[in-house]
Amino acid sequence: MFKTRIIDKLGIKYPIIQGAMLWMSKAGLVAAVSNVGGLGILSSATFFTKEAFGQEVRNVRSLINKPFAVNLVYLPVNRDKPTDDFVDIILEEGVKVVETVGPIQTSLTEKLHKAKNICSHKVTSVRNALAAERSSVEGRYPFIL
């Protein structure tokens, strides 16, 4: 049996974290990963409306009773999606782990922390990791706790 800080923090059985792979990271894959003890990640970039995203979060919930995460993308190519509205769904549906990509959204991190969410941020450099650390995210991808 594994015992690591990431397992304890996320409430999972194995230190396996599924990547958010756009169109593949929907309810079926997320549930499969979480059901075997890893952390499934739902890709929000796949959805164009708050309603469609909310329905997919509920689809995941109907398939599992284990932790899973949502990936929120804040990149210029994604600006036509209601990503900020997705945060409301995350909070309403009780998703406790959020991974972000792109420029750090400090107000988002603060809102999620206030609701006791775990926040991780994908980074591509030491400079980005230090910026993520200053914004109080718990992990920089890969998770460093």
Steps between C-alpha positions, in 0.01 A plus 500: 500500500629842405506785749597844371405859571316527168291189577405640840430850370283387207330207670606252230645148523791525253719793392356489148364825356335490160587783265224720363490389137232723348234292326611175668474631857127462541291313757588147388878541520488715813283244677717208385817660640340609826322167554830311496657736754664773292388858443293545186500850350208642303607739224285813508644619167278244328185691594365822352219572746458500875202265463691239298792511743266468799330199344834327446604563863171341605569209260832440676327519840245240386781255416721539808507586866872580504713811453550643153630831370406759242753664271435870427681655204585871500677541169428755225379225268233415758357847556167421329412249773326595827781365719423737788141370500635146527634590845140546618422144386813368673390659826133402465583137420765466772799423278791542741804485268567753224791515260561820305698571185614837367552829679428463870160634598560621855136588563399149386755338730379712793136411430580129482715509813219672688283199411776262622596380151840362407656696214778384272653686208682363194829680446763494229792664676651577839382861460141377453533266798614787722207713382263214579654465843450872568131461412467226763413208275572173678679335211684582187462233235625246554361532852764620742359507852 
